Amino acid sequence: MGSLFNARRLAKILFPVQERKETNQNASAGPDAGKAAPPEQEATDELSVQLADALFEAAQHRVANEEEGHPYAGIVLSAPKYVKEPDRPPQMDALMRRSLPDKFYRWRAKNDSYCLSVRASKYALELYIIPTEEIPFLSFAEYDNRLQVKLELLRTKHGLVWCKDNHRIRTEEILQLLDTCLRQVVSKSAAQQKSPAGKPSEPNTLSSRSKGFEKVDVDRLTLQMQNLAYRLVSQQEELKKQISRELHDSIIADMLMLKRHMSGDKPLSNEEVIETLDEIVEKLRDICNDYSPRNLQDWGLRVSIEGLLERVEERSGIRCTLECNAELPVVPDIVQLHVFRIVQEALNNAEKYSQASEVIVKIDHLENASLAISIKDNGCGFDVAEVPDRRGEGGGMGMTSMQQRAEIIRSLYPTTLSVTSTTGEGSEVKLTLKLK
């Protein structure tokens, strides 16, 4: 290694000097010893940032001063900065059993496979090791069993002190921890390259199967569960908002109008009241069919899609056509529901964004026991590569929802879902299920 790292600045940050008066007051307050500094201590943010910067300088020195083939080969550092957390619904904090700030001060040391993620916040500095591919998830990838080191800014009789496990940490200790984490990033990457996760070396023995199960990436499964929970909560919130909007804009508006007419100078006749109530009932029936299609269970997929097309045509004026000349195969109810929802969302997109005058839904039962469904419009089209989910990231009800439903169907049948579009030439959504 080259010249030694100058640790004076790091030592001063680990044991920040307090004013004598404040130190004496803290020392006399026995019950407060060992507790995190109070929220009014604004300097804690600056101290966390300073410690993160000092550790980044130490990591830079270690990576830059090793010879070729050194323990930190392949590690790339990203400079510290404030990084905004991804948006999430309020329920997510309860689901994760913790509340996260809107942003963290972060830096990273990563190679192609793993990453040391260092984040600073009030009273704390945490070091995680996560797969490099999960960096965009930020805190959703940094959960407890990936935490390597946690330092806390505690109030002691000597003032504010950086501690690990309620014990003051010294300069040489934190540098050793940093070295350990950097080496783990390299060693985990090397182990992954030599032995792919979940691949047993002795396929014909019970012990080899156990080894294979031990290699399953539990962290990855946990992250997938957290992301799935996040999407479910987001979808629930979006669904509640949509139902609320539709009830407010149609049913409540009609009821208020009926109330005004009945209390006016010229009250409505019984026939007029019955006609208005029939319209309200019809709107409620349409809303119920959209969110829980009863015809799907009673009459099947074809009849339900026909009813859906009739409602879209009546509502939007778009000419809607169903082409289905074959007897549809019997599939599980859950598959029927998700196929219906995919068709429904494709029609919603055509109605809201395509400016189309015609939509054709075509259903074919192919000779190779495949069910093929296409939804094609003659609208303005769009660039598929540049258009994200139109209702937001991480679990909206548009493109992402269709992909998620196709994934659920794929658990029962081989399934493909594609969206093709050309600007000015319309769009087409294709769903194919191979039933055997």
Secondary structure, DSSP 8 states (H G I E B T S, - for coil): --S----HHHHHHHS----HHHHHHHHH-GGGTTEE--TT-THHHHHHHHHHHHHHHHHHHHHHTS-TT-TTTT-EEEEEEEEE-----HHHHHHHTS---SEEEEEEEE-SSEEEEEEEETTEEEEEEEEGGGGGGGGGT--GGGEEEEEEEEEETTEEEEEETTEE--HHHHHHHHHHHHHHHHHHHHHHHHS-TT--S-TTSHHHHHHHHHTS-HHHHHHHHHHHHHHHHHHHHHHHHHHHHHIIIIIIHHHHHHHHHHTSSS---HHHHHHHHHHHHHHHHHHHHHHS-HHHHHH-HHHHHHHHHHHHHHHH--EEEEE--S------HHHHHHHHHHHHHHHHHIIIII--SEEEEEEEE-TTSEEEEEEEE-S----TTT---TT-TTT-SSHHHHHHHHHHHHTTS-EEEEEEE-TTS-EEEEEEEE--
